[in-house]
């Protein structure tokens, strides 16, 4: 049973509860001084293997063997050989592999702006890479975000911060590239992540694509749009939470964050929409 603490949020309360295992994650990042961590590091540029394998090899630190990399990431030692042969890896394993050398998944696909993607521009448009940079339209609206105030709660003398960001859905500040995997999906929009409460997956300044149509499930990362109501009861979207969805009921939505770890409940009458953040694995594989 979750232990709950009521905290203030405009005219309605939020309830924060004790952390469960949903958000317990251990992520190891290498030092910026380690070889190969730089975004434009040029590793093994072999032409052999699948496009995904070549992309992985291009960011592999020169001093790290693939066997040592697999061991560091705690994946099967045949992982890289399978990817080289064209097998599609489990998304969780691929994320562990890139995180083992200091990348978030968001940073990994953002490498399309660097040397790796320039090298494979001649690959088939159906090669499975998220961007080919030839004819992808720049028509995904980038919605304005900014740093918001945090909720501060205290339980038995321990302070926990629930980070939120300001969100203005009517303020489209730019349009960004649409990867082939999101073709014809007009309900998609993009944001720039603000804050580091989910830094194991999304760092401050990372881009994120958001699906306003597909219903999120437990375990998905979500954008929860919060409503601020006036005295008449009318509401408008004023802020958003980037968190991981634990569960939803008829009366509340349960979320968690990892930095600092916290699990909490938002009453559904405080929520305008809950939108699913599109995982990197869905953007890459289509």
Secondary structure, DSSP 4 states (H G I P E B T S, - for coil): ---EEEEEETTEEEEEE---GGG--------TTSTT-STT------S-S-HHHHHHHHHS-TT--HHHHHHHHT--TTHHHHHHTTPPPPHHHHHHHHHTTT--HHHHHHGGGSHHHHHTTTS-TTSS-S--SSS----EEEEEEEE-PPEEEEETTEEEEE--EEEEEEEEEEEE---GGGTT-TTEEEEE--SSTTTTT--TT-EEEEESSSPP-TT-EEEEEEEEE-TTS-EEEEEEEEEEEEEE-SSEEEEEEETTEEEEEEEGGGEEEEEEEPPHHHHH--
